[in-house]
Structure formats: structure tokens, C-alpha cells
Amino acid sequence: MPPLSVPTIKDVARLARVSTATVSAVVNGTSFVSAPLKARVLEAIAQLGYEPSGVARSLRTQATRLIGLIVPDITNAFFAELVRGMGAAAQARGYMTLLCETDHDPQKETAALQLLAAHRTDGVILAPTGPADMYFQPPVSTFRKPLVMIDRVVPGAPFDTVSIDNRRAAFEVTRHILSLGHRQVAILAGSPHLSNTVERLVGFRDALAAARLEVAPEHILYADFREDRARELCLRLLAGTNPPTALFVSNNQMLIGAMQAITDLSLICPDDISLAAIDDFPWAATFSPKLTTQRQPIAALAEHAVRILHERIRDPRPAMFENIRLRTELIIRNSCVPPAAPALLPVTVGPPRSLSPTPRRRGNARQPSGAGGS
């Protein structure tokens, strides 16, 4: 049986007894076509089942109505919900999305940007995973479409950004832990070159400093936002000679690894070790114990990112870049309790200094420093 042929614009023109230019005018609405001719063209389109080429139309209009999304780990509940939110926000504005996952690999991120450029996306929302200098070089520096950074940011880079106030979020979690009487508190941090890792570590240190406490060097662990790495480091920490009485974990993937390590060592949370984290997720309240977390405003993050990108698509050269910082919500459950034998009374820790940055003007000097993270 011969393969079915796909009807073309020439087939429609032949059946409707008009020129291809007339068919194009009807399909794209680019010029006036009389009612009788338009009716013949529409009847021919319906009869043949003709579907106009979106690619061809995009070449004429320079718009594909496609937005690219680049995230490091779609298995992470935070990014899964964020992608869903951005997809809904994009669809509400008449866009579809193309999703790329980098697995925290800068080379995969570069390949994803090149792929999205080849697909002529109208813009990209990116959660960066590489070192800072990567974002001042091709293909990022030569990317010709609007780009918005989400969750992780690159200081000095000429892009709009949407993230949480990581420093305050970490400060509030650590302050809660200290208020229960803990003095030996460890942090399980992400990748050291990423902005949210840096900011969360600053917030953690701020809370300890406000309580006139110092953190032991062995109580700062970098697990690169990976579950397996978090489990490995926590096993070593909790079985060591100076285990903490409380652990602050700076994202949900590492939280799972930390809980695995606690179970592997036959420890009990919170009796043997208290646990709190950034990133709330649907099952946090169903764990035993129920987990104390910082809830990120994921819907708002997604909406702001898509809104800004849509505005940049319409006006690609704004006078100022937006730098959105959103507040989190501390959800206190029962995974943090006073230590078994507190050495000191609980302390009261005041609020941190404001971290809210001012909007950046276009053309700011580029100052490569720690890149953004989640």
C-alpha cells in the first residue's frame, strides 16, 4: 500500500482554484480575501485535511510561541512542581514549553541551550548549574533570545532573576533549631559555587553568630544537592567523634539522603538527631516524624519567571533587569526537638539584615563570582 501523501498549500490552491498567495493570506490573515474566495479556500483545507506548517510560519513571523525550560533534576519534587507551574503560566499566555534536564552537568546545559536555539524558542527560563564564568561566555553570552534565571542566579550577569531570599530562609531554620537549645548544629549544603548554596550557608552562619556560637569545620558538608552524596557524608558525620545534635539540610533531595543515613545507623529522628530542611513537599507531613521545612512559593516563582520572559519577548531591551526575591514560610512540625541533654538554655536570635537587592540597570559591569544553585 503506497504511503499517504501530506497535502500541501499547492494542493489546496489547485482544489480551490486560487493562487498559493491567496491560500497563504487566508491561513495567516496577512491580507484581505473576498468572502467567496475565502470560503473556497476553507472548504478545500477541510476537504484535504491540510495543516499549515508551524515552522514555515515561524520563519515568516520570527516567533514560534515556544519557551525553553532548563532545570537540573526533574526527579526533584521542587523542580517537578516548578516546571508544571511554568508550563501552566506559559500556556495561559499562548506558549508551549520545551523541557531540558541537565543532571547538574554544565556541558549538558550548554547542549540544551544550543538545542533550544536551534528550535527557535522565543525565550528560555534557566536554572543554572555551572560556574559563574560560564555565563559570560558563549553560548550564553551569544544567546539571542531573552533568558531569565530562576532559583539560582549569577551575580553581575545581565539577566532577569527570580529566586527566594535564601539567606533569610536559612537563618529562620537555624534560628528555630537554636531556640530549642541545640549548640552543635551541622549544615548539609549544595554545590559550593552555586548562589543558593552560598546564601544559605551565610544565613546559617548569621544565626549562629547572633547566638555567639561558632560552627565546627566538620559540621559544614557539601553534598552537591545529590541524595547519594548526602547519605555518604551523613553516615560519616553521624558516626564520627563529634556528631551534631541537629542537622540543617538545604534541599529536599539531600534530606532524603540524610534520612537514609539516620536509618542506616539505627538512629531515631528527632530523639537522637533533630532535622530541618529547605523545600517542603507533599509528603513532608506524612513522614515519621513530620518534617520541619521552609516552604518555597513555587507557584509565585513560576508565574514571575514566565511573566518576565513574556515581557522580554515583547520588549527585549528593558531599561532595568528585574531581580525578584520571594519570602519562604517556615513550617514547624515535629522533626526538631530539644537535645537530650542541652548544655545551654535556648537563645533568642533576632532577624537577619535585609538581603533584598535593588533592580539592576542594563549594562552593569560583569563581575564573575559564585554562580546560582538549588
C-alpha positions in Angstrom: 0.0 0.0 0.0 1.6 3.3 -1.0 2.3 5.8 1.8 -0.3 8.5 2.3 0.8 11.9 1.0 0.6 15.0 3.1 -1.5 17.8 1.5 0.5 20.9 0.6 -0.5 24.5 0.1 -0.3 23.9 -3.7 -2.9 21.1 -3.3 -5.2 23.5 -1.5 -4.7 26.2 -4.2 -5.4 23.7 -7.0 -8.6 22.4 -5.4 -9.9 25.9 -4.5 -8.9 27.2 -8.0 -6.9 30.1 -6.4 -3.2 31.1 -6.1 -1.0 29.9 -3.3 -0.7 33.5 -2.2 -4.4 33.6 -1.7 -4.3 30.4 0.4 -1.4 31.9 2.5 -3.4 35.1 3.0 -6.4 33.1 4.3 -4.3 30.9 6.6 -2.1 33.7 8.0 -4.6 36.6 7.8 -1.9 38.8 6.1 -4.2 40.5 3.6 -7.8 40.9 2.6 -9.5 38.0 0.7 -13.1 38.3 -0.5 -15.7 36.1 1.2 -16.3 33.8 -1.8 -12.6 33.1 -2.3 -12.1 32.6 1.5 -15.0 30.2 1.6 -13.5 28.1 -1.3 -10.1 28.0 0.4 -11.5 27.0 3.8 -13.6 24.3 2.1 -10.5 22.9 0.3 -8.5 22.9 3.6 -11.2 20.9 5.3 -11.6 18.5 2.4 -7.9 17.8 2.2 -7.1 17.9 5.9 -4.4 20.5 5.2 -2.4 21.7 8.3 -0.2 24.8 7.9 3.4 24.4 8.7 4.2 26.0 12.1 7.9 26.0 11.2 7.3 27.9 8.0 5.0 30.4 9.8 7.7 30.9 12.4 10.3 31.7 9.7 8.0 34.5 8.5 6.9 35.9 11.8 10.1 35.2 13.8 8.0 33.7 16.6 7.4 30.1 17.5 5.3 30.5 20.6 7.7 28.1 22.3 9.5 28.7 25.6 12.5 26.6 26.7 12.9 25.4 30.3 16.2 24.1 31.5 16.4 22.5 35.0 19.0 20.4 36.7 16.8 17.5 38.0 13.3 16.7 37.1 13.1 13.9 39.7 13.4 16.6 42.4 9.9 17.4 43.6 10.7 21.1 43.8 11.7 21.3 40.1 8.9 19.0 39.0 6.4 21.3 40.6 8.2 24.4 39.2 8.1 23.0 35.7 4.4 22.3 36.0 3.8 25.8 37.2 5.8 27.4 34.4 4.0 25.3 31.8 0.7 26.4 33.1 1.7 30.1 33.2 3.2 29.8 29.7 0.0 28.2 28.3 -2.1 30.9 29.8 -0.1 33.4 27.6 -0.3 31.3 24.5 3.0 29.5 24.7 4.1 25.8 24.8 7.2 24.7 26.6 10.2 22.5 25.7 11.9 20.9 28.7 15.6 20.1 29.0 17.2 18.4 32.1 20.9 18.9 32.8 21.6 16.5 35.7 23.7 19.2 37.3 26.1 18.9 34.3 27.3 22.3 32.7 28.1 20.5 29.4 24.5 19.2 29.2 23.3 22.7 30.0 25.4 24.1 27.1 24.0 21.5 24.8 20.4 22.3 26.0 20.8 26.0 25.2 22.2 25.2 21.7 19.2 22.8 21.1 16.7 25.4 22.2 18.4 28.0 19.9 18.1 25.5 17.0 14.4 25.1 17.7 14.0 28.8 17.6 12.4 29.2 21.0 11.2 32.7 21.8 13.0 32.6 25.1 14.4 30.4 27.9 14.0 30.1 31.6 17.2 28.6 33.1 18.1 27.2 36.5 21.9 27.5 36.1 24.2 24.7 37.2 27.7 25.8 36.1 30.5 28.0 37.4 29.9 31.8 37.1 32.3 32.5 34.3 30.3 30.1 32.1 27.5 32.7 31.9 29.7 35.4 30.5 30.9 33.2 27.5 29.2 31.6 24.5 26.6 30.1 24.2 25.0 32.1 27.0 26.6 35.4 26.1 25.7 35.0 22.4 22.1 33.6 23.1 20.0 36.0 21.0 16.6 35.4 22.8 15.5 36.6 26.2 16.8 34.5 29.1 15.5 34.5 32.7 17.4 32.8 35.5 15.3 31.0 38.2 16.1 29.6 41.6 19.9 30.0 41.1 21.4 33.3 40.0 24.8 34.6 38.7 25.9 37.8 40.4 26.6 40.5 37.8 25.2 38.6 34.8 22.9 40.6 32.5 19.7 38.7 33.1 16.5 38.9 35.0 16.4 36.6 38.0 13.7 35.0 40.2 14.6 33.3 43.4 13.8 33.1 47.1 15.6 35.0 49.9 17.9 32.1 50.6 19.8 33.8 53.3 16.7 34.6 55.3 15.3 31.2 54.8 18.4 29.5 56.2 18.6 32.0 59.0 15.0 31.2 60.1 15.5 27.5 60.0 18.7 27.7 62.0 17.2 30.2 64.5 14.4 27.7 65.2 16.9 24.9 65.8 18.9 27.1 68.2 15.7 28.2 70.0 15.3 24.6 71.1 18.7 24.5 72.9 20.9 23.0 70.2 24.5 24.1 70.1 26.1 21.5 67.9 24.4 22.1 64.5 25.6 20.9 61.1 24.6 22.0 57.7 24.3 19.8 54.6 24.9 22.3 51.8 24.7 22.1 48.0 27.4 22.8 45.4 29.8 25.5 46.8 29.9 27.5 43.5 26.1 28.0 43.4 24.4 31.1 44.7 21.7 29.4 46.8 24.4 27.3 48.5 26.4 30.4 49.3 23.4 32.4 50.5 22.0 29.5 52.7 25.4 29.0 54.3 25.6 32.7 55.0 22.2 32.6 56.7 23.2 29.6 58.7 26.4 31.3 59.9 24.4 34.5 60.7 22.1 32.7 63.0 25.0 31.0 64.8 26.9 34.3 65.1 23.8 36.0 66.5 23.7 33.3 69.2 27.5 33.8 69.8 28.2 30.3 68.5 30.8 29.0 66.1 30.3 26.1 63.7 32.9 23.3 63.7 34.6 22.9 60.3 33.5 19.3 60.1 29.9 20.4 60.5 29.8 22.1 57.1 29.3 19.5 54.4 28.8 20.0 50.6 26.7 17.3 49.1 26.1 19.0 45.7 22.3 18.7 46.0 22.6 14.9 45.5 20.8 12.3 47.5 23.6 9.6 47.4 26.3 12.1 48.3 24.2 13.4 51.2 23.8 9.9 52.6 27.5 9.2 52.3 28.5 12.4 54.1 25.9 12.0 56.8 27.0 8.4 57.6 30.5 9.7 58.2 29.3 12.7 60.2 26.9 10.9 62.5 29.2 8.0 63.1 32.2 10.3 63.8 33.7 11.6 67.0 31.9 15.0 67.0 28.3 14.3 65.8 25.8 17.2 65.9 22.6 17.2 67.8 20.8 18.8 64.9 21.1 18.9 61.1 20.0 21.6 58.7 19.6 20.2 55.2 19.4 22.8 52.4 17.2 20.9 49.9 14.8 18.0 49.7 17.0 15.6 47.7 19.7 15.8 50.3 17.1 15.5 53.0 16.2 12.0 51.7 19.9 11.0 51.8 20.2 12.3 55.3 17.2 10.3 56.5 18.6 7.2 54.9 21.9 7.7 56.8 20.0 8.1 60.1 18.1 4.9 59.4 21.3 3.0 58.4 22.9 3.9 61.7 19.8 2.8 63.7 19.4 6.4 65.0 16.0 7.9 65.7 14.9 11.4 64.5 14.3 13.5 66.5 15.3 11.7 69.6 19.0 11.2 68.5 19.2 14.0 66.0 16.9 16.8 65.0 16.3 17.5 61.3 15.1 20.5 59.3 15.3 21.5 55.7 14.6 23.9 52.9 12.0 22.6 50.5 8.6 21.5 51.6 7.0 18.7 49.6 3.6 16.9 49.7 4.7 14.0 51.8 6.7 16.1 54.4 3.8 16.0 56.7 3.3 12.2 56.3 6.8 11.2 57.3 7.5 10.0 60.8 8.4 12.3 62.3 6.7 15.1 60.3 9.4 17.3 58.9 10.1 20.9 59.7 10.8 22.7 56.4 10.9 26.0 54.7 8.2 26.1 52.1 9.1 27.8 48.9 6.4 29.8 47.0 6.8 27.7 43.8 3.7 28.9 42.1 4.8 32.5 42.5 8.3 31.7 41.3 6.9 30.1 38.2 4.5 33.0 37.5 7.1 35.7 37.9 9.6 33.9 35.6 7.1 33.4 32.8 5.7 36.9 33.2 9.1 38.5 33.0 10.1 36.3 30.0 6.9 37.2 28.2 7.6 40.9 28.8 11.2 40.5 27.5 9.9 38.7 24.3 7.7 41.7 23.6 10.5 44.2 24.6 13.9 42.5 24.6 15.8 45.6 25.8 14.4 46.8 29.2 15.8 49.8 31.0 16.3 47.7 34.1 16.5 44.0 34.9 14.1 42.6 37.5 15.7 40.8 40.4 12.8 39.1 42.3 13.4 37.7 45.8 10.5 35.9 47.4 10.0 35.0 51.1 9.6 31.4 52.2 7.3 30.1 55.0 8.7 28.1 57.9 6.6 25.1 58.6 7.3 23.8 62.1 6.4 20.2 62.6 8.0 17.6 65.0 11.4 16.6 63.5 13.1 19.2 65.7 13.0 18.8 69.5 15.3 20.0 72.3 18.5 17.9 72.6 18.6 15.1 75.1 20.9 17.0 77.4 21.1 20.7 76.5 24.2 22.4 77.7 22.7 25.9 77.5 19.3 27.5 77.7 17.6 28.3 74.4 18.7 31.6 72.8 16.6 34.3 71.1 18.0 35.3 67.7 16.9 38.5 66.0 16.0 38.8 62.3 18.9 38.9 59.8 19.8 42.0 57.8 17.7 42.5 54.7 19.1 40.8 51.6 16.7 42.2 49.1 18.8 43.5 46.2 17.9 46.6 44.2 17.0 46.2 40.5 20.0 46.1 38.2 20.3 48.5 35.3 21.1 47.2 31.9 24.9 47.3 31.2 26.1 46.7 34.7 29.7 45.7 35.0 30.1 42.0 34.8 31.6 40.7 38.0 32.1 36.9 37.8 31.6 35.3 41.2 29.7 32.4 42.7 27.0 31.2 40.3 23.4 30.4 41.2 22.0 27.0 42.6 19.1 24.7 44.1 
